[in-house]
Amino acid sequence: MKDHSGSLFDDVDASLALSIPYFAAKEDSRMSPLWKRRMHRFYNKVTKADLIQLHDALYLSHLAYVDTVKQFRDGLAKFQNNSWEILYGTTDSLPDLPANFLLIHKQLAPLEEPSFKTFFEAKEQSEVLVTLVVRGTKHISDVLSDGLLEAKDYRGGKAHGGILSSGKNLAEYYLPKLKELHRTTGRDKIRLVIIGHSLGAGTAAIAAMELKEHIFLEVEAVGFGCPSLLSRELSTSTKDYITTVVNDADIVPRMSGASMHNLMLDLIEYDWTDDALEDVEFTLRRGRDSLDFGNLLPDTDTVLNWIRDYLNKKVLPKYSNIERKERLPSVLIPPGQCIHIFRDGYGFTCTYTPCDFFASVDFSPTVLDDHLIPTGYQRAVLSAVQDSDRDYSVSLYTDSNFCVMKKWTSHWNFFTIHICIYILSFLFLVSIFK
């Protein structure tokens, strides 16, 4: 990082703040729904049945954000005909172990054979079906894990340092409990599905990699908005048992030291001056016609000439002399088999997408909302289900909002801190090498 980032901030000044909204508008225009459809045209679509089972996993991921175990039990009772029971669970998070809940299916298999296979169905009568739900970022201790952008050596590749520790700790914590469950049930195997959102998704993926080694466990992981977690080869090696769902422009799966470095360079090097002049002209002319006090606004041409003169003298010389710096290759990407739900201009489309598709940041106005569950994943999955066959009478029966929504504002606030910690961690890493 030292070779590439030593002079990253040499060209930074107060004008960077003006670059952000105009660069976002440019990127949002470039990555239009037509562009998105073109980028995904060679990828297979996710079936409606698979989308519905993803929604089941999303329900539990959302439910994990409750404040008490009782609230979790209440929500669990409304899931799949009250067919699950909590074995262990805590809403307390430690710096290296997020809140989690271990569930067991009350029967070896559902009473009725579903019309499609789900994550939450025993494949054989000799299996015990267990689900481990891991909560995402909610408390400051969770943010500390998120903020460690450093990639560490892991299984011949690289992994996100903070989440690597959390995932290993989760696997170590539950391995004795799973062994005891295997012994007491007398079944051949335990089918373990680990799910989560955000930090929970990353922790679930690492825990799945750790627990996969034990022959009495059949392990899968399903994550929503998982951070950039593994190096490319390591991510590819987990495709058979880890699924990562990314909602449109969700920034978290795209955030790594390299991608944030490259985004900062894009912002520094973007010449926003023409955009600003157009914006000022539009504002003054429309304001003069639309506002009650429009006649009090200064003359448009006079203001534009003044701004243009200032930009020519103080700002444009910087862009004419600025040297385009080298972009860094992304070290970390999301794990396993990736699924991308994206806005296609009509609604939402969902395709199986290579995980290195998310190696750079989509700088869109929806980068934060797309990461949250109510405004992002929940809405996108429901829309994708309905749009898959244009059947808008479909509704997904489970709704975790009744026990989580009141607390979601606090989660959104912590998520904002979570993003800031990512950015500040990156700035710190750069500054120490400057």
Rosetta blueprint (number, residue, H / E / L):
1 M L
2 K H
3 D H
4 H H
5 S H
6 G L
7 S L
8 L L
9 F L
10 D L
11 D L
12 V L
13 D L
14 A L
15 S L
16 L H
17 A H
18 L H
19 S H
20 I H
21 P H
22 Y H
23 F H
24 A H
25 A H
26 K H
27 E H
28 D H
29 S H
30 R H
31 M L
32 S L
33 P H
34 L H
35 W H
36 K H
37 R H
38 R H
39 M H
40 H L
41 R L
42 F L
43 Y L
44 N L
45 K E
46 V L
47 T L
48 K H
49 A H
50 D H
51 L H
52 I H
53 Q H
54 L H
55 H H
56 D H
57 A H
58 L H
59 Y H
60 L H
61 S H
62 H H
63 L H
64 A L
65 Y L
66 V L
67 D L
68 T L
69 V H
70 K H
71 Q H
72 F H
73 R H
74 D H
75 G H
76 L H
77 A H
78 K L
79 F L
80 Q H
81 N H
82 N H
83 S L
84 W E
85 E E
86 I E
87 L E
88 Y E
89 G E
90 T E
91 T L
92 D L
93 S L
94 L E
95 P L
96 D L
97 L E
98 P L
99 A L
100 N E
101 F E
102 L E
103 L E
104 I E
105 H E
106 K L
107 Q L
108 L L
109 A L
110 P L
111 L L
112 E L
113 E L
114 P L
115 S L
116 F L
117 K L
118 T L
119 F L
120 F L
121 E L
122 A L
123 K L
124 E L
125 Q L
126 S L
127 E E
128 V E
129 L E
130 V E
131 T E
132 L E
133 V E
134 V E
135 R L
136 G L
137 T L
138 K L
139 H L
140 I H
141 S H
142 D H
143 V H
144 L H
145 S H
146 D H
147 G L
148 L L
149 L L
150 E L
151 A E
152 K E
153 D E
154 Y E
155 R L
156 G L
157 G E
158 K E
159 A E
160 H E
161 G H
162 G H
163 I H
164 L H
165 S H
166 S H
167 G H
168 K H
169 N H
170 L H
171 A H
172 E H
173 Y H
174 Y H
175 L H
176 P H
177 K H
178 L H
179 K H
180 E H
181 L H
182 H H
183 R H
184 T H
185 T H
186 G L
187 R L
188 D L
189 K E
190 I E
191 R E
192 L E
193 V E
194 I E
195 I E
196 G E
197 H E
198 S L
199 L H
200 G H
201 A H
202 G H
203 T H
204 A H
205 A H
206 I H
207 A H
208 A H
209 M H
210 E H
211 L H
212 K L
213 E L
214 H L
215 I L
216 F L
217 L E
218 E E
219 V E
220 E E
221 A E
222 V E
223 G E
224 F E
225 G L
226 C L
227 P L
228 S L
229 L L
230 L E
231 S L
232 R H
233 E H
234 L H
235 S H
236 T H
237 S L
238 T L
239 K L
240 D L
241 Y L
242 I E
243 T E
244 T E
245 V E
246 V E
247 N E
248 D L
249 A L
250 D L
251 I L
252 V H
253 P H
254 R H
255 M L
256 S L
257 G H
258 A H
259 S H
260 M H
261 H H
262 N H
263 L H
264 M H
265 L H
266 D H
267 L H
268 I H
269 E H
270 Y L
271 D L
272 W L
273 T H
274 D H
275 D H
276 A H
277 L H
278 E H
279 D H
280 V H
281 E H
282 F H
283 T H
284 L H
285 R H
286 R H
287 G H
288 R H
289 D H
290 S H
291 L L
292 D L
293 F L
294 G H
295 N H
296 L H
297 L L
298 P L
299 D L
300 T H
301 D H
302 T H
303 V H
304 L H
305 N H
306 W H
307 I H
308 R H
309 D H
310 Y H
311 L H
312 N H
313 K H
314 K H
315 V H
316 L H
317 P H
318 K H
319 Y H
320 S H
321 N H
322 I L
323 E L
324 R L
325 K L
326 E L
327 R L
328 L L
329 P L
330 S L
331 V L
332 L L
333 I E
334 P L
335 P L
336 G L
337 Q E
338 C E
339 I E
340 H E
341 I E
342 F E
343 R E
344 D L
345 G L
346 Y L
347 G L
348 F E
349 T E
350 C E
351 T E
352 Y E
353 T E
354 P L
355 C H
356 D H
357 F H
358 F H
359 A L
360 S L
361 V L
362 D L
363 F L
364 S L
365 P L
366 T L
367 V L
368 L L
369 D L
370 D L
371 H L
372 L L
373 I H
374 P H
375 T H
376 G H
377 Y H
378 Q H
379 R H
380 A H
381 V H
382 L H
383 S H
384 A H
385 V H
386 Q H
387 D H
388 S H
389 D L
390 R L
391 D L
392 Y L
393 S L
394 V L
395 S L
396 L L
397 Y L
398 T L
399 D L
400 S L
401 N H
402 F H
403 C H
404 V H
405 M H
406 K H
407 K H
408 W H
409 T H
410 S H
411 H H
412 W H
413 N H
414 F H
415 F H
416 T H
417 I H
418 H H
419 I H
420 C H
421 I H
422 Y H
423 I H
424 L H
425 S H
426 F H
427 L H
428 F H
429 L H
430 V H
431 S H
432 I H
433 F H
434 K L
